[in-house]
Amino acid sequence: MAEAEIKEQIFDKLSRIADPHMGVPITDMGLVQNIELEEKTAKITIKPTNPGCMSVANIAMAAKLEAEKLDDVDKAEVTVIDHMMADTINEMVNKEE
């Protein structure tokens, strides 16, 4: 499958995740800043609307799990940017089992 199609499938999966406060898909809110594909690893960048948003860790984990449901994605790495706890959240979400 072409890279563009896989990215579109990832975006579609992410559109099923609703912001817990607004009830609106994170894709519609513009939280998904970027989706890259390296081999079979999806690299997703998420930027919350508020640098203190306490829901972004759950959103990031949900994004990782949704992307990893796709056959063409072996692993998803989610990077949260512009958040006061970004480093901690990124470490937690992307921690290897």
N, C-alpha and C positions, 0 to 999 in steps of 0.2 A: 504494500500500500504506500502511496506517495506521502511524503512528510506533511504536506498541506492538509491532506485528508485526515491524518492522525491528529494534527493540531486541532482541526475542526471537531473531531470526536472528543478530544479532551475538553475543548471549550463547551461542547454540548453537555458533557458530564458535569462540568463546573456550574453550568446554568441551572442545575437542579439543586444547588446549595443556596438556601435562602439566608439572608442576613437575619439573625434572630430578633433584632429590634424592629426592623422595618418590614420583614416578611417578603422582601424583594430579592430576586436572584442576585448573587454577588457579581455576576457578569453584567447585569443591567445597571448596577450601581457603580460600575467602573473600578471595582476593587482588584480585578485581575488585570495587572499591568502588562504581563508578557507571558508567552508560552514558547519555550524553545524545546527542541528535540535533539539529543545527542545519542546516537545509536538507539537504544530502546529505553533511554532515561528521559523522562519529561521534567523540564525545569520550569517551574511556575513561580511567578513573582506576584505577590499580593500586597497592596497598599491600602490600609484601612482609612476610612474617612476621618478618623480621630486618632491622634497619636497615643491616646490612652485607652483605646477600645479594648475592653476586657474579653470580647468574644472572638478576637482575631485568632487566638490559639486554636479554638474549636473549628473555626472556618478553615484555617490552614490544614489541620489534621483531616478534616472532611475532604478538602481538595486533594490531598495526597491519596487518601483511600479511594476516592472516585476515579482518579486518573489511573490508579493501579488495577482497576477492574478491567481495563482494556487489554485485549490480547496483544496489541502492538507495543504495550508499555510494560517493561519489567520492573521499573522503579520510578518513583516520582520524588523529586526534591523540591520542596516549597520554601521560598525565601520571602519573609515578611520584611518590608522596608518602611521607613518613616514611622516607626512605633517606638515608644520609650523602652520597651522590653524586647525589641526585635532579636537581639543576640540570643537571649534565653529561649524565646519561642522557637527560633530556627533550630537551635540545638536540640530542644525537646522533640519537635516534630520530625526531624530528620535523623534522629538517633538510630543507629543500627541495633537490631535486636540482639 
